[in-house]
Amino acid sequence: MKGFDTNLRLQASSRELSNGFLHKRQNFINLNLRNCYYPRSSFSPTMLKLFTSSASRVQHLTPAIRVGSSPVESPLFKALSQITGWNRRSGSLGHRAFFCSEPTDGEAAAEAEAKAVESDSEGSDSKSSSAIVSTNPRPEDCLTVLALPVPHRPLFPGFYMPIYVKDPKVLAALQESRRRQAPYAGAFLLKDGPSADSSSSTDAEKNINELKGKELLNRLHEVGTLAQISSIQGDQVILVGHRRLRITEMVSEEPLTVKVDHLKDNPFDMDDDVIKATSFEVISTLRDVLKTSSLWRDHVQTYTQHIGDFTYPRLADFGAAICGANRHQAQEVLEELDVHKRLRLTLELMKKEMEISKIQESIAKAIEEKISGEQRRYLLNEQLKAIKKELGVETDDKSALSAKFKERIEPNKEKIPAHVLQVIEEELTKLQLLEASSSEFNVTRNYLDWLTILPWGNYSDENFDVVGAQKILDEDHYGLSDVKERILEFIAVGRLRGTSQGKIICLSGPPGVGKTSIGRSIARALNRKFFRFSVGGLGDVAEIKGHRRTYVGAMPGKMVQCLKSVGTANPLVLIDEIDKLGRGHAGDPASALLELLDPEQNANFLDHYLDVTIDLSKVLFVCTANVIDMIPNPLLDRMEVISIAGYITDEKVHIARDYLEKTARGDCGVKPEQVEVSDAALLSLIENYCREAGVRNLQKQIEKIYRKIALKLVREGAVAEEPAVAIDPEEAEIVADVGESPENHTVEENPVSSAEEPKEAAQTEKIAIEKVMIDESNLADYVGKPVFHEEKLYEQTPVGVVMGLAWTSMGGSTLYIETTVVEEGEGKGGLNITGQLGDVMKESAQIAHTVARKIMLEKEPENQFFANSKLHLHVPAGATPKDGPSAGCTMITSLLSLATKKPVRKDLAMTGEVTLTGRILPIGGVKEKTIAARRSQIKTIIFPEANRRDFDELAENVKEGLDVHFVDDYGKIFELAFGYDKQED
């Protein structure tokens, strides 16, 4: 039942019960504030067969309660007695009764009440008062009443309801009415306001108190209840419902007083079978609800103890009042004057309540069963533990944990350092003294778990076979000779020394060149366990060195987690993206890595959680970075940097053939005989789609090709599996697929055998395999339009245009520097710079302009080009930011080409920075820039003299076919660029 208090309390004093005074106080059933309070009232004896008097001792009440011989008990009364456990003998409260006046009893009820009081008081000097005191004028004479708003539910006749009156004028008017022996008012339900759904209950009550006059009248339902003012205590007014009213007009606004019409039920035939059946169904439904809901049982038991017989209208009002219907449904019952329709409405509401009661019962039963099952399981487990403990089969938790930890350390006890063993013994002793329910017990248990599970002194057998390691490295990666050579050196040193030492190697290079995968191959070649973790964006020192155990949820750092994961003390640890370390409020992780990566310190690495030193000197650390300039210098100083510049076209072709194609073909389920990718198609794929230094994008494009091939094969196979005509079973194995075009496919012709040919020949001919050919002509069908075009924009380089070489995080690239004349005139010399250049390149342009004017003054003193020409220098691809100290030579050459009106050699590219004196400074990225020049079909390259050694260290296949000049002064560049050099360098 919605909104009703389950603890119904009948407020009656023991003195009243013992003396039998019927009207000593105005007792009522206390429900919660927003719902009705119903009085113990009696009604007209119309439905005697349904409800009978609850106490045979009551013989001096009004004629509304049956007296004399024992009445015939109704079937509902018997059902109520069985369900509620109440009977006449135990129901001594039946000695007291209260009643409401009906529209037809009037003064007769008051006289009967007075007689009952006189016969029952027997000398009492106090004047008794009933729940509804007879008044003068009579209720039906009240044609003008105060209108009281009821916020939550309507007041039904025969029921109590407390309301709170905050308006002093309304409260004073009610008190005055009570003093004038006319204690009546009208209780009308409030209509929903404009914000009724969103406003809270407190806000709604506040709005009610603010309503006055016509505004309040418009918010009230027309049909309400004439209510007797039972009592006034402070601002609480107790109302008792009498009869239905309808507002006709407003008399005064403050306090709101209205004229009303008294409403009577429509005439009905009490012997009508339909009304009887409906009323019996209401009673039957009430009986069913009583079986499932103890709340309703309390309502009816308390009510029937003081009720005579029900009438049909009262039965409908009773059901609607005590059920949990909402305000609108209850108001609909109140407004209904047709008794049969009112009973039907009440029956619908009670049926809904019965369904709700059943659902509530099922939910309660399910929860009770679940709780009972869990409690039973817990008790059985506790009993089982106790039995096993008594039998010695199982020890308690603390003993079992201690035994488990000791069992872990026993095999390697000799290898565990003494200071670690001492800490373990101390923690085991403390564990036995702690209660299992304490928080310290869990902290100690977790600490021991980490201490005992680490591989103290447990090393994996290393591979010192140089030839075998070389084979493994070549299987996984093509090229990367520098990295492979360094790993073989590490193995050779370990073989000669008999033991290996931990090293810190940093692999730097653009994305996709295989930095992370080479680390896994190194671990396989060395027969070491592999563990990888990324520090990109890491901003918490605790991730490296762990949390203090005092924190909730504390965990060791990554290195301790690594040792637990791999189970050996000499793994290969790959620290990825070390150039992208963050720094936040939790410390500087780069500084924390110093201890981890320093060979002089990591033999005694201290994790904050373990608080004991760990030997990491046997661990091989491999770090990866895209740009080593982003690595802090103290950290970089502890690493051995190996640069992986990227792959040239020939290397990419080998990688694609030997590694990427095989992997993609296997992942897509395509057989080698089903597809063929030509060398021209592969070369076009690399040059026009995948120019980056690495091969990650090349791998994606090859996978894309094979996915489309797989889809093509499946579609063609599905068509072949559904022939249009029936064929002989022997011929079903021979299927000839027709390709889309002759140049795209090679079809093996397998003619269908005739019926006369031997069956063996038909069985040997299987489904024809249609090989898909990928060449340069149909490559765009699989990977789309080319992404890149020729970087070499000019067949013959124009005047003022020179090709330079640049380095980016994605590898090397070529770019043009263009210069043109904007305006000429005496004294108008100047230089404009565009191309989204950084500060360094802007300074290089200013220096280049100065050096070019100096050179022209030396070469052609009479040439006043720079003094009288306003120039514009631009670096194409203006949307790309550019910066770096290697464009000075190219800018000077571009300016001098425009001044001398001579174009530079068409196959020339250069790089290098120039000082004001004309000296050439060294640059970086020699390999990347060399690869970029080869990609653009450049044959002549100019490098600074200081970079000769870097170029000599390049592989022969990178240097092959290039004419490289090393210069230390710009004068040589001038001769090479403009053809003044008479001999080859």
N, C-alpha and C positions, 0 to 999 in steps of 0.2 A: 504494500500500500504506500503510494507516494505521499510523502509529506506528513504522515501521521507519526506521532511519537509512539514507539513501541512500549514505553513504560507508562501505561495509563494508571493514573493514581486517583483513587476516590478519596477526596478530602473530607473525612468525617471523624469527629472526635469520639473517644470512647464513652464520654458522658452522654452524648446524644444517643449512642447505640444502646446503652444500658437503660436509660430512662424512656426511650422510645419516642422522643419528641420528633415529630415529622418535619416541623418547619422552624427549627432552632436557628439554623444558618442557611445561607444560600450556597449549597455545595454544588460543585460542578466538576466535570472531568477535564483535567488540564492537558490539552494538546499543545503543540507548538504554536507560536504566535500567528503564523499565517493561515492556520486552519481553524475549523469550527470547534466549539465546545458544546457538547450536547447535554441537556438536563435530563434528570430522571423524571420524565413526565408521562402521564397516562393519556390514552386516546379513547375515542368512542368504541364501544364493543361491537365492531362490525365483523371483524375476522376472528371470531372466537375459536374457530377450528384451526387456525394457523398458529396463534400465540395465545397462551393462557396466563393467568396471574402467576407470578413467581413465588408467592408466599401465601399460604392459607391463613396465616395469622392476621393478615390485614383485613379487618372487618368493619372498620369505621372510616373508610375513605369516601371519595366521591362516587356517585353512581357509575363513573367511567371505569372503575375497577370492580371486577366481579367479586361478590362476597357470598358467605353462606357455605353451602356444601362445596366439596372439592370439585373444581372444574375439570372438564375433560381435557386431557393433555393432547395438544396437536402433534402431528408427526414431526414437524420442525422442532418443537420443544423437546421431544424425545431425542432427536438427532443432536440437538445442542447439548443436552444433558450427557450423552455418550461421549461427545467430542471434547467438551470443555471440562467434564468431570464435575459439573455443578448440579446440585439437586435441591429440592425444596427444603430438606432438613438442614443441609449445610448452608443454605442461602439465607442466613438470618438477616441479611441486609434488606430482605423483602419487607421487614417491618416498617421501613421508611419509604415514602413515595412522594414524587413531585409531579406536577401536571402543568400543562399549558392550556390556556383557554382556547376554545375553538370559536369560529365566527357565530356558532349557534347556541353555545352554552351560556355565555355572558355572565349575568349576576348569579345565575343558579350555581355556577361553579364556585363563585366567591362564597355564597351562603353555605354550600356543602363543605367548603374548606373550613370555614369558621366553625361549623358544627364538629368537624373532625378534630379540630384543634382543641375545642372545649372538652370533648369526650376523652381526649388522649393526654391532656396536660395534667389533670388530677391535682389541682392545687398549685400548679406552678405559677409564680408571680411574674414571670417574664412573658412578654407578648411574643408568640411565635410568628414567624413569617415564612411563607412558602417560597419556592423558587420563582414563581410568578405571582406577585402580590396583586390581589384584586384592587382595582382603582376606580376612581370616579373622576372623570367620565369613563365609560366603558371603552374598550379598544375600538369597537366599530364606530364610535362617535368621533374618533380622531380623524378629521378631514384635512387638517393643516398640521404638518410636522416639520421638524428640523431635518434636513437632508444630510446624512453622514456618509462620506465616501468609504467604501470597503475596498482595499487595494488588491487583495489576492484571490479570494473566493467569495461567492455570495453566501449570505446567511439564510439557512433554511428554517422554516417554522419548526419549533420544538428543540432548537439547538442553541447553545451558548456560543458567543464569540467575543473575545476581547479586542478592543481597538484603542489606539492612542490618539488623543486629541491634543494637538499642540496649540491651537488657536484659543487664546484666553476668552474671547467673546463666545465662541461655541461652547466651551466648557462651562462658562457661567450660565448660559442659556439652558444647558442640560441640568445643571444643579437646581436652577430655578424651577424647571418643569417638575423635577422630582419633589421639590418642596410643595408645589401646588397640587400634589396628588394626581398629576397627569404625566407619569414618567414614560412617555413614549416618544420615539423618533423613527425616522425612516432610514434603513440601511440599504444603500444602492451600490452595486459593483461599478468600479471605474472602467471605462473603456481604455483600450490600448492607446498610448500616446504616440506621437510621430517618431520617437526614438525609443520605443519600449524594448526593442530587441537588444539594442546596444547599451542601454543604461543599466547600471547596477541597481540592486534593491535599495541601497541607501539613497541613491540619487532619485529613485522613483518616489520614495516617501517624502523626500525634500520637495519634490515638485508638487505632490499632493497638498502639502501644507501651504504652498504658495498660491494655489488656485482659490479664486473668490468669485462669488456672484454668478453671472451668466457663463463665464468661462468654466467654472466648476460644473454648472448645470449641463453644459454641452458635453462634458466628459463623463456624465453619469448615464447608466442604462435606465430606461424608463421604468422597467419592472424591478421592484425591490421587495423588501420585507419590513413590515411593521414590527419594531423591536421595542421590548420593554427594557428600561434602564434598570438593570438589576443592582448594580453598585458602581460607585465612583471612588477610586483610590488614586489620588494624585491626578496624573493625566491619563490613567487607564480607566476605560469605561467598559463594563461588562454588559453585553446586550443579549437578550433572549428573544428569539424569533417567534412571532405570533401568526401572521398571515401575509398574503401577497398584496402588494400595492402597485399602483401605476401613477406616475407623475402626470398631472394635467396642466399645471401652470405654476409660475414662480410668484411667490407672495413678497418676499423681501430678499435682498442680496446678502446682507451681512448681519447676523449669520444667515446662511441660505435656508429659506423656509419655502416650502412648496405645498400646493394643494394636491391631494391624492384621491384616487378612487380605490376602494377595497375590492379586490378581485376574488371571485368565488369559482370553484371548480365547475366545469360544465356538467349538467345533469347526466347521470349514467345509470344503467340498470345493474344493480348489485348482483343479480342472478344471471348476468350475461356470461355465457360459456367462454367467450374469447377473453374477457377480462379475468375470469377465474383462472383460465389456463395460463395466461401471462403472469398473473401473480404467483401461481404455484411454481412456474418456471423460475421466477425471481428467487423464491424461497429455496428451490432445488439448487440453483446456482450458488446461493449463499451457503448452503450446506456443503457443496463441493469445495468451495473456497475455504471453509472452516477446516477441512481435512488437510489442506496444504499450508495454510497460513495461520500461525499462532497469533498474529497481530489482529486479524479480523475476529478470531475467537475471543480475544480480550474485549474488543469493542462490543460484540453481541452479548457476551456474558454480563458485562457491567450494565448494558442497556436493558436486557431482559429481566434483570433482578428488580427493576422498578417500573416495568411496563405492564399494562393490562393487555388489551387486545389491539391489534393493528387494524387500521382501515386501509383501503386500497391507496388513497392519496398519501397517507403517512408512510406506507411501505415503500412507495416510489421515492418520497423525500428521504427516507432513512438510507436506502441504498445509494442514492446519488450523493448524499452528504458524507458518508463514511468512506466511499471509494476514492481512488486517487485521480479522478478525472480532472482535466485542466479547467481553468476558469470559464472558458467559453462553453464547454460542454455542460458544466454545472449550471451556468446561467440559462442555457437552453432548456434544461429541466425545470428551472424555477419559473420560466416564462410560459411553459406549457400548461394550459388549463384543461386540456382533454386528458382525463385520467388514463385511458387506455394508451394514448400516445406517450404519456409520461412514464407509464410502466415499461413501454417498449424501449424508450430512451435509457431508463435505468438498467434494464436487462442488458442492453448493448454494453453499457459501461462496466457492468459486473462481469460479463463474459470476457471483456478485455483484461480485467483485473485477475480473473482466473487463469488466463493464459500467462500473464506476467508472473503470477504466483508459481505456476508450474515451471517456468523458465528459471525463476529464482531458486526453486527447490532443486532443480537439476544442477544448477551451477554450484549451489552449496554442497550438494552430494558429491559432485566431482572433486571439488576442492578438499572436502573432508576425506575422501578416499585417498587422494594424493598425499595429504599430510599424514594420514594414518599409515600409508604404505612406507613413506620415508621414515617415520618414527619407528615402525616395526623393523625396517631394514637396519636402522641405526642400532636399535637394541640388540638385534641378532648379531650384528658385527661386533658389538662390545662384548657380548657373551662369548662369541667365538674366540676373540682375543684372550679373554680371561681363561677360557678352557685350555687353549694352546699354551698359554703361559704357565698354567698349573702343571700341564703334562710335559713341559720343557720342549715342546715342539717349536715354539717361536718365542723370541725375546721381545722386549719392548722396543719402541722406536729408537730411543737413544742408543741402545746396545746394538741394534741392527745397523744404524748409521755408522757408529764407530767401527764395527766390523767391516763394513763396506769400504770405508776410507783406509783402514789398515791393509785390507786386501789389495787395494790399488797400489800402495807404495811399497809393498813387500818385495815384488820382483826387481824393482830398480832402487832398492833402499841404499845400496852402496854407491849408486851414481848420483843420488840427490845430495846437493851441497849441505854441509853441516848446519849452516844457519837456517836453511829452509826446513830441514828435518826438525830442528829445535822448535820452530814456530808451529809446525804441524802437531807435535806432541803437546805443546802448551794449549793449542786450540782444542785438541781432543779431550784433554782434561777439563777444560772449561765447559765443553759441551755436556759432559756428564753431570755437571753441577747445576746447569740451567734447567728451568721448567720448559717443557715442550710448548706450552702456550704463550711463552714470553716472546717479545719481538727480538730480543737479543739472541734467542735460540736460532731463529731463522737466519739472522745475519751471520752467525758463526757457522751454521750448516752450509750456507752458500759459499762462504769464504773457504772452508775446508774442501768443498766440492771443486773449486777452481784450483786450489793449491795441489790437490792430489791427482787431478786429471791432466796436468801439464806434463809434456814429455821430457822430464829432467834427465839429461845425459843420453837421450835416445836419438841416434843419428841414422839416417838412411845410408845405405852403401852407395858410394859415388862411383860414377863411370869415369875412369881415367884413360879410356880408349879413344885416342885422338881420331883414328880413322873412322870408327863407328860414330863418333859425335859429328864428324864432318858429313857423313852420309845422312844422318838424321836432319841436320840443318839444311842440307841441299834438297831433301825431300819436301820440306815445308816451305822454303823460300828460294826464290831465284835472285841472284845478285847479292847485295848486302855483304860484300866481301870484307868490309871493315869490321862489321859486327861479328861475323863468323871468325875472322882472324883473332879478334880479341877473346872470344870464348875459347878457342883452341889454345891460345896462350895460357889462359886460366887453367885449363885442364892439364897442360904440359907442366906447369909449375906445381900443381897439386900432385902429379905423378912423381916428380923428382923429389919433392919434400915429403911425400908419403901422407900428407894431409892437406886439406884445402883451407883457405882463409876466406872470410866474407869480404866482399867488395861492393862498392857502390858505383854502378854504371848508369849514366843518363843518356838515353836515346832521344835526340832532338831532331825534329823534322816536321814537314807539313802533314796535314791529316791524310790518312789513307795509305801511308807508305809501309805499314806493317809493324809499327813500334810495339803495339800490344801483343800481336800474334807472335812476334819474334821472341818475346819473353817466355811464352808458353813452350816454344820450340827449344829454347835454351834449357828450360827445366827438364824437358824430355831427354835432351842430349846428355845432361849431367846426371840423369836418374834422380832428380830431386822432386819433392812435392811442390806444387805450384799454388800460390795464393795471391789474389789480386784485390786491391781496394783503391778506390779513387778518392783523391783529396781535393778535387775541383770544387771550389766554393766552400770548403771546410773552414769554419770559423770558431771552433771550440777545441781548446787544448785537451779536454777530457776525452775526445775521440782518439787521441794519440796516446795519452798517458793515463787514461782511466779516471774514474770518480773516487773521491774519498768514501770510505765505507760508512761514514756517518750519514750520508744522504740516502733518502728512500729511493729504492730502485737503482742503486749504484751498480756499475758494470766496469769491468776492466777495459783497457784500451784495445785498439785494433791489433796490436802485435800479440798481446796475450790471447785474444780470440783467434788469431792466426795459428798460434802454436797448438791450441786446443783442437782446431779444425783439421790441421794436417797431421798431427800426431808425431811429428819429428822436430828436432831442434835445429835442423839445417835446411829449411825450405828455401825456395826462391820466391821472394816477395816482390811483386810488381806494384809500385806506387804510381798510379796513373794520374795524368794532368797535374803534375807538381808545379807547373808554372801558373796555375790558376788558384792557388791557395788564397783563402779569404782571411779577414782579420776583423774580429768583432769584440764585443764586451767581455767575452769569455776567454780572452787571451790571444796570443799570436801563435798559431800552429807552426809557422815556419821556424820559430825559435825552438819549439818543442821537438821538431824533427832533427835539430842539430845533434841532440844526444842520441837519437835513434840511428842517424846515418854517419856518425863520427866513429871510425874504426878504433880510436883510442878510448872511447867512452861506452860504446854499446856492449862491451863485455860485462858491464855492471849497470845495465839499464834498469831503472827503477819505475815500476808502475805504481800509481797512487793507490790503486785498489789492493793489489797484493802486498805492497809495502815491503817487499823483499826483492833483492837484485836478481836479474835474469841475464844469462849469457847469450848475447845475440851475435857474437863475433863470427860464428860459422854461417850466418845467414847471408845469402847473396841478394843484395838489393838491386833491382833494376827500375829506374825511374823513366818516365816519358814526359816530354814537353814539346810544345809547338815552337815556342820562342824562349830561348834561354835567357834573354835579357830580362824577362819577367821574374826570374828566380832570384831571390835575395843572394847577394854576394857571399855571405858566410856559408850559406847552404850550398851554393854552386861550387865553392872552393873544396868541398868534401867529396865531390863527384868527379868521375871520369867521363867526360862528355864525348859521345860518338855521334856525329852528324849523319843523318840519312837524308840526303838532299832531295831525293825523288828518283823517278825512273824516266829514262829516255824512251823513245818510241820502240826501239828494238827490244829493250827489256820488257816493256809492256806487252809486246807481241808474244814473247816467250812465256810470260806470266799467264797471259790469257789462254794460251794453248795448253800449257802443262798443268795449270792449277785451276783457273777460274772456270774454264769450259767443262772440265771433268766434274767439278763440284756442282755446277748449275745443271748439268745433264743428269746427274744422279738425283739431285733434289726434285727435278721435274719428271723423273721416270721416263726419260727419252733415251732410246738405245743409240749407240754410236752409228749403227748402219742406217738409222732413220733420218739423219740430218748431216749436212756438211756446210761449214762456214768457210768461205774462201779467204785467202790471205788478203786480197784486195778489200773485201768487206771488213775484215778485222782492222786493217790499217786505216780505212776510212772511219771506222767507229772510233778509233783512238784519236785521229787527227781532228775530226769534226764534231765529236761529242764528248770526248774525255781528255781534255788537254791538261787537267790538273796534275800536280806532281805525283799524287798517289794513284791507287788503283781501285779505290772504293766505289767511285762512280762507274768505272769500267765494269766492275763486278755486277752492279745494279743493272746496267744496260744488257749485259750478257744474260743475266737471269730473266730480264724482260723478253729477250729474243726467244729463249727456250720455253718460257711460259706460253707465248703465242704459238710456238711450234706444237706444244703439247695440246693446246686447244684445237689446232688445225687437224692434228692426227686423230683426236677423239671424234671430232665432227665427221671426218671422212670415214672413220671406222663405224660410226653409228649408221651412216647411210648404207655401208656395205653389209651390215647385219640385217637389213630389212629389204630383201630383194623384191622387185615388183612382180616377178613371175616365179612359179614353183620350178625348182630344178632338181635334178637327181641328187640323192644324198652323196654319191661319190663325187659329184661335181661341185658340191657346196663348199668344199675346202678351197676351191680355186676361184679367187675373186680378183678381178682386174679393176683397180681404181684408176680413174681418169683424172689427171691433174688439171689445174686451172690454166696453165700456159706451158708450152714446151720449154721455155728458158728457165722456168722456176722449178721444174720437177724432172727427175729421170725415172721413167717407168720401166720396170723389168717386164718384158712381154712374156706371159705364160698362157699360151692359147689353150682354150678349153678342149680337153680330150674328147674324142668322139666315143660313141657307145661301144665301137669295136675294139678300142685300144685296151690294153691290159689294165686290170684294176690296180696293179702295183704302180704303174706310171701315174695314175690319178691320185694315189695316196701320197706319193712323194712330192707332188706339186702342192705347196702350201699357199697361204694368202700372200699375194704379191706385196712386197715392201716398197712403199713409195718414199724415196729419199727426197727430203726437202733441201733445196739448195739456197743458200744465203750468199748473195754476192753484192757488189757495190750498187747494182742497178735496182735491187728490191730491198735494200737495207732500210730505206725510209719507211717502208710498209710495216716494219717491226718496231722501230725506235723513234719514228717521227722525223720531223725536219731537222737538219743540222743546227747545232747550237752555236758553234764557232765557225768563223770564216777566216780567210787568210789574214794574218797579222801584217803581212807585207802589202801595204796599200798601193805602192807605186812600183811599176816595172822599171822606170827610170826616175831616180830621186830628183825632185824639182830643186830649184835654187832656194836656199833657206830652210830646207828640211833635212834632218839627220835622225837616224835610228839610234836609240839608246837601249841599254839593258837595265832591267830593274829586278829587284827581289821583293817577293811578298811572302806572307805566311803560307800561301798555297803553292809556292815554288817560284821559278823565274818567269819573266815575261819580257816582251819587247814593246817599246813605245816610241812614238815619233815626237820630236820637238820641232815646232814650226815657228818661223819668224817672217814677218812681212813688214813693208813700209806703210805707215799710216799717213804721214804728211811730211813734205820736204820743204825746207826753207831755211834761210840763214838763221842760225842760232836756235833752231827748234828741236835740237837733239833731245831725246828722252826715251823711256822704255815703259811700256805697259805689260803686265803679267796676268795671265788667266789660266784656268785649268784646275781650280780647287787645290792649289799648292800649299804645303805646310810652310812653317816659318823657316825651316832649314833650306828648302828649295827656293824660297823667295830670296834669301841671302845669297844662295848660289847664283841666282840670276843676276843680282846686282854685281857680284864679283865677276861673273862671266862678261858682263857688259864692260866693266872697267878693263879686264884683261884683253878683251877683243879690241878695244880702242888703242891699247898699248901696242898690241901686235901690228895693227894696221899702221900705226905711226912709224913702226920700225920697217915694215915691208913697203909701204907706199906713203911716204910722208906727205905727198901732195893730195892724198885722198881725204876729203873732209866729210865722208859719208855719215859717220856717227855724230859729228858736230851739228849737221844740218838735217838730220832725219829723225822723225819720231817713229819708233819701232813698236811692234806688238809681238810679244812672245807668248805662245800658247802650247799647252800639252794636251793632246786630245783625250777623249773620254772624261769630259769635265765633271761627270757625276761621281767619279771615283776619286776619293781623297788620295793625295800623293805627297810623300815627304821622304827625305833621306839624303845623305851626303855623297851621292855618286853621279849626279847629273851635270856637274860643272863642265867637264870636257865636251859633252854633247851640246850644251847651250852655247859655249864659245864657238864651236864649229858651225852651228846654225847661224850665228850672227856674222861670222866671217864669210860664210857662203853667200849671204845676202849682200855683204859689203863688196865682195870681189865679183859677184854675179857669176860664180862658178858652182855647179852642183858637185856633191861629194860622190864617191864611188857607190854604185847601186848595191853592192854586196857587202857593205861595211856597216859594222855596229861597234859601239864603244861604250865604255863605262869608266868612271873615275872622277875624283874631285880635284880641283885646281886651286892653288893658292894665288895670291896677288902677284907673286913673283914667277908664276908659271910652273911651279913644281906639282907633280901628280902624286896624290895621296892614295894609300891602299884602300881597298873596299872589301866587303864581304859577299858571300853567296856566289863564289866563282863557279861552282858546279851548276847551281840552278840557272845562272845566267848563260852558261855555256849550252846547257840543254835547251833553253829558250831560243838561243841563236840557231841551233841546229833545226829546231822545229820550224823556224821561219826561213830556212834554206839560206842562211847567212854563212859565207865562207871565210870572211876576214873579220877578226875580232881584235880590238885594242884593249889590253888590260894594263893596269899599273905594274911597274917593274917589281914592286914589293909583293905582288900576288903570283909571281912565277912559280914559287914552290907549291902553292895551292893548286895551280893548274897541273903541275907535274905529277901530283898525287892522284889525279883522276884516272879512271880506267881508260884503257886504250880505245875501247869502242866509243867512248865519249869524245876523245880527242881526234879520232880518225877523220881525215878529210878537211880539217880546219886549218886556216892560216892565221896564227895568233901572233900578235906583236905586243911586246912589253916595253913600255915607255916610262921614263921618269921626268920628262919635260914636255911641255905642250908643243914645242917646235917640231918634234918628230910626228906628232899627230897631224900638224898642219901639212907636212910633206906627204904623209900617207893618205890624207883625206882628199887633197887637191892635186895629186899626181906629180909632185915635185921630187919624189924619191926616185933616184936613178938605179938603185940596187935593191934587191930583195933582202929583207931582214932574215 
